Amino acid sequence: MSIDAALTRALASPVGRSVGARFGLVEATTLRRGRILPTGPVVLGRAGFTDGTLLASALALLNISAIDPVLDRPDERHVDAAGRQQPPAYPGRIGAVVIDATGAGRVTDTEAVRAIMRPAMRALEASGRVVIVGRAPQDMPDVEGAAVQQALDGVIRTIGKELRLGATANLIQIAADTSPAELASVLSFLLEGRSAYVDGQPLRLASGLAQQPDGRRVVVVTGAARGIGAAIARTFAREGVQLVLVDVPAAGEALSAVANEVRGSALQLDITIADAGLRIAEHVTGRHGPDASIAVLVHCAGILRDKMLINTDEQRWASVLDVNLAAQLRINEHLLSPELAGGLASGSRIIGVASTSGWAGNKGQANYAASKAGVIGLVRALAPRLAERGIVVNAVAPGFIETDMTASIPFVQREMFKRFNSLLQAGQPVDVAEAIAFLADPATPLNGTVLRVCGQNIVGL
Ligand SMILES: NC(=O)c1ccc[n+]([C@@H]2O[C@H](COP(=O)([O-])OP(=O)(O)OC[C@H]3O[C@@H](n4cnc5c(N)ncnc54)[C@H](O)[C@@H]3O)[C@@H](O)[C@H]2O)c1
């Protein structure tokens, strides 16, 4: 056999496809994106005892009528013409598997997850979905229950790594009082293409979040002249909100172009100046009327100044920490001042942009990782403090997203970073934008959460 033929054959095997895609030798699957549900039927399974009404009502709200699972059980096997025992199989492709594991409290309950998922792994369509609905381990009445709910987290992270062709697996942990509408909002995000690059993670639902007052929604996005910030502006524009787009004066032309495109207003402002928050508030009332306030504030502006720590001087450290973290703290403080017109009203949402580098650390990015871990700390500390005022705080942590920022990374490193995740490809700015629009939606029951948009990046999970 020629070397070419041997390579082609090796790349066609499951291991070869994975290795090949990782090194750019075969094309990664084009992900399903946007508000589009899977094409094939949704399979609804159950692990542990539950009356199933919460999930059934949530699916009904989404107009999804689910089918029963094919189960990998001894009595379901059949003998083929050659006399071999064959496992049960779906007659065609399935679009998604949703498992109600809210009643799983015994170790034996996990067997149902295996029995449902074994035939489904082969049958799932490209960009298919697996969603397990469970409970937060700390909400379980006993230790075995907590252990079993934590076991579901390990299962979905592994399924995410084993699935192919852009399919993902995620876990929803409901709260004691989660409503069908709240569950439906998270379920629809995870089933639709909006979550294309969200994989292998649990989402713990919050309860009793304040609703935003009706009326005009002003959304402020920093770093909006290009990349992820511009994608956020375009995604919000779809929802008919009023956009205030902020970026440095040097990016003024690009900022105006995005603002014109989305019919928003441009504010040329370096977010590191001491009164940046006040300038934003002034712009909000100036453009949208004296009673206007901010419904959503997205802190997207950020910079990289990568060097190994041994080569990182004071200036390189300070500039990154100032733009990526200190500026956000100052702006929040100003805009949260109750007396300030044009600030953050009750029911508003703050969304930070962290990074998987902040989650896991990354060689050559001590300053950046510090700033982004700081954003995670900020979100976790601020969310409970603002709960009483009805203000919700979350963040996204993108992995490798294709933008001008990542185009500056040296070629070999960039090509590697792109592929070291379960989806074997880089994310697109729109993937982060969709996750942010989801977190900004008043119907989304998440608070103090850091939502990774990283295709289940291999680093630090
Ligand atoms: N691209 C990725 O892979 C990736 C991964 C994780 C996190 N992020 C984060 O996402 C955000 C956007 O990244 P991107 O890739 O679109 O970057 P980008 O460099 O393409 O865009 C960043 C924008 O922020 C603006 N900005 C920088 N400093 C500013 C300041 N002082 N005041 C106002 N605006 C300022 C820039 O002018 C630019 O328009 C950043 O916070 C970044 O750290 C990106």
The ligand as an SDF file (V2000), in Angstrom:
LIG
                    3D

 44 48  0  0  0  0  0  0  0  0999 V2000
  -10.4610   36.1120   20.5480 N   0  0  0  0  0  0  0  0  0  0  0  0
  -10.3570   35.1970   21.4970 C   0  0  0  0  0  0  0  0  0  0  0  0
   -9.9670   34.0410   21.2430 O   0  0  0  0  0  0  0  0  0  0  0  0
  -10.7080   35.5230   22.9060 C   0  0  0  0  0  0  0  0  0  0  0  0
  -10.6490   34.4920   23.8430 C   0  0  0  0  0  0  0  0  0  0  0  0
  -10.9840   34.7620   25.1600 C   0  0  0  0  0  0  0  0  0  0  0  0
  -11.3700   36.0270   25.5280 C   0  0  0  0  0  0  0  0  0  0  0  0
  -11.4100   37.0250   24.5970 N   0  0  0  0  0  0  0  0  0  0  0  0
  -11.8140   38.3560   25.0500 C   0  0  0  0  0  0  0  0  0  0  0  0
  -12.8750   38.8220   24.2540 O   0  0  0  0  0  0  0  0  0  0  0  0
  -12.8260   40.2560   24.1820 C   0  0  0  0  0  0  0  0  0  0  0  0
  -12.8350   40.6860   22.7210 C   0  0  0  0  0  0  0  0  0  0  0  0
  -11.7570   40.0420   22.0570 O   0  0  0  0  0  0  0  0  0  0  0  0
  -11.4980   40.1570   20.4880 P   0  0  0  0  0  0  0  0  0  0  0  0
  -10.8170   38.9150   20.0900 O   0  0  0  0  0  0  0  0  0  0  0  0
  -12.7260   40.5990   19.8000 O   0  0  0  0  0  0  0  0  0  0  0  0
  -10.4010   41.3200   20.5080 O   0  0  0  0  0  0  0  0  0  0  0  0
  -10.1210   42.4980   19.4680 P   0  0  0  0  0  0  0  0  0  0  0  0
   -8.7190   42.9250   19.7580 O   0  0  0  0  0  0  0  0  0  0  0  0
  -10.4460   42.0910   18.0820 O   0  0  0  0  0  0  0  0  0  0  0  0
  -11.1570   43.6150   19.9520 O   0  0  0  0  0  0  0  0  0  0  0  0
  -11.0150   44.2500   21.2020 C   0  0  0  0  0  0  0  0  0  0  0  0
  -11.5990   45.6400   21.0970 C   0  0  0  0  0  0  0  0  0  0  0  0
  -11.4280   46.2710   22.3860 O   0  0  0  0  0  0  0  0  0  0  0  0
  -11.0320   47.6130   22.1400 C   0  0  0  0  0  0  0  0  0  0  0  0
  -10.2980   48.1670   23.2820 N   0  0  0  0  0  0  0  0  0  0  0  0
   -9.0710   47.8080   23.7240 C   0  0  0  0  0  0  0  0  0  0  0  0
   -8.6910   48.6100   24.7230 N   0  0  0  0  0  0  0  0  0  0  0  0
   -9.6900   49.5000   24.9220 C   0  0  0  0  0  0  0  0  0  0  0  0
   -9.8690   50.5930   25.8130 C   0  0  0  0  0  0  0  0  0  0  0  0
   -8.9150   50.9530   26.6870 N   0  0  0  0  0  0  0  0  0  0  0  0
  -11.0240   51.2890   25.7510 N   0  0  0  0  0  0  0  0  0  0  0  0
  -11.9970   50.9570   24.8620 C   0  0  0  0  0  0  0  0  0  0  0  0
  -11.8740   49.9440   23.9790 N   0  0  0  0  0  0  0  0  0  0  0  0
  -10.7280   49.2110   24.0160 C   0  0  0  0  0  0  0  0  0  0  0  0
  -10.1430   47.5090   20.9230 C   0  0  0  0  0  0  0  0  0  0  0  0
   -9.9610   48.7620   20.2810 O   0  0  0  0  0  0  0  0  0  0  0  0
  -10.8820   46.5020   20.0700 C   0  0  0  0  0  0  0  0  0  0  0  0
  -11.8190   47.1110   19.2050 O   0  0  0  0  0  0  0  0  0  0  0  0
  -11.5620   40.6610   24.9330 C   0  0  0  0  0  0  0  0  0  0  0  0
  -11.9010   41.0090   26.2550 O   0  0  0  0  0  0  0  0  0  0  0  0
  -10.7280   39.4000   24.9210 C   0  0  0  0  0  0  0  0  0  0  0  0
   -9.8010   39.3650   25.9780 O   0  0  0  0  0  0  0  0  0  0  0  0
  -11.0840   36.7980   23.2880 C   0  0  0  0  0  0  0  0  0  0  0  0
  1  2  1  0
  2  3  2  0
  2  4  1  0
  4  5  1  0
  4 44  2  0
  5  6  2  0
  6  7  1  0
  7  8  2  0
  8  9  1  0
  8 44  1  0
  9 10  1  0
  9 42  1  0
 10 11  1  0
 11 12  1  0
 11 40  1  0
 12 13  1  0
 13 14  1  0
 14 15  2  0
 14 16  1  0
 14 17  1  0
 17 18  1  0
 18 19  2  0
 18 20  1  0
 18 21  1  0
 21 22  1  0
 22 23  1  0
 23 24  1  0
 23 38  1  0
 24 25  1  0
 25 26  1  0
 25 36  1  0
 26 27  1  0
 26 35  1  0
 27 28  2  0
 28 29  1  0
 29 30  1  0
 29 35  2  0
 30 31  1  0
 30 32  2  0
 32 33  1  0
 33 34  2  0
 34 35  1  0
 36 37  1  0
 36 38  1  0
 38 39  1  0
 40 41  1  0
 40 42  1  0
 42 43  1  0
M  CHG  2   8   1  16  -1
M  END
$$$$
